[in-house]
Amino acid sequence: MVTKEEWIRKAGAVGRFGHTAATSEKGAYEGMPLLYKALGHFGNFDANHRKGILDIVTRWANYEAVGLYQLIYDMREAHDKAQEE
């Protein structure tokens, strides 16, 4: 398991090395705040929707295709179509 100190070390590396930091360091530094923000948006989800999020993340963690790009595309299409009505 990655410790809190490891995440903090990655942020420090980005601070020291900037754009030349390792991609994993930049990913952690940029991604963790995005995850925090996303989980905040999902905070009011019911158990069924929370399980849906867990399924997507678990499949991603297991290197399985999750169709996330297509899901986002389809959601945006539905959103835009609804705005036109």
VENHUBEL-V758713 format. One record per residue. RES is the residue in three letters. PHI is phi in degrees with one decimal (* if undefined). Layout:
RES:PHI + RES:PHI
//
This chain:
MET:* + VAL:-79.1 + THR:-83.1 + LYS:-56.7 + GLU:-62.5 + GLU:-67.9 + TRP:-61.9 + ILE:-65.8 + ARG:-60.4 + LYS:-61.9 + ALA:-63.5 + GLY:-62.5 + ALA:-64.3 + VAL:-65.6 + GLY:-62.8 + ARG:-77.3 + PHE:-106.0 + GLY:56.1 + HIS:-67.3 + THR:-92.8 + ALA:-63.3 + ALA:-61.1 + THR:-61.0 + SER:-66.9 + GLU:-69.3 + LYS:-65.9 + GLY:-61.7 + ALA:-65.0 + TYR:-64.3 + GLU:-84.9 + GLY:-79.0 + MET:-61.7 + PRO:-63.0 + LEU:-67.4 + LEU:-63.5 + TYR:-58.1 + LYS:-64.2 + ALA:-61.8 + LEU:-63.7 + GLY:-62.2 + HIS:-68.1 + PHE:-84.3 + GLY:-56.4 + ASN:-95.7 + PHE:-66.5 + ASP:-77.3 + ALA:-58.8 + ASN:-65.3 + HIS:-71.3 + ARG:-62.9 + LYS:-64.0 + GLY:-60.3 + ILE:-64.3 + LEU:-59.3 + ASP:-62.2 + ILE:-61.7 + VAL:-67.3 + THR:-63.9 + ARG:-63.9 + TRP:-61.1 + ALA:-62.7 + ASN:-93.3 + TYR:59.8 + GLU:-97.7 + ALA:-64.8 + VAL:-111.6 + GLY:67.0 + LEU:-64.3 + TYR:-59.7 + GLN:-64.3 + LEU:-60.3 + ILE:-63.2 + TYR:-58.8 + ASP:-63.9 + MET:-64.6 + ARG:-65.8 + GLU:-60.0 + ALA:-63.5 + HIS:-61.3 + ASP:-63.9 + LYS:-63.3 + ALA:-64.5 + GLN:-69.1 + GLU:-78.3 + GLU:-76.4
//
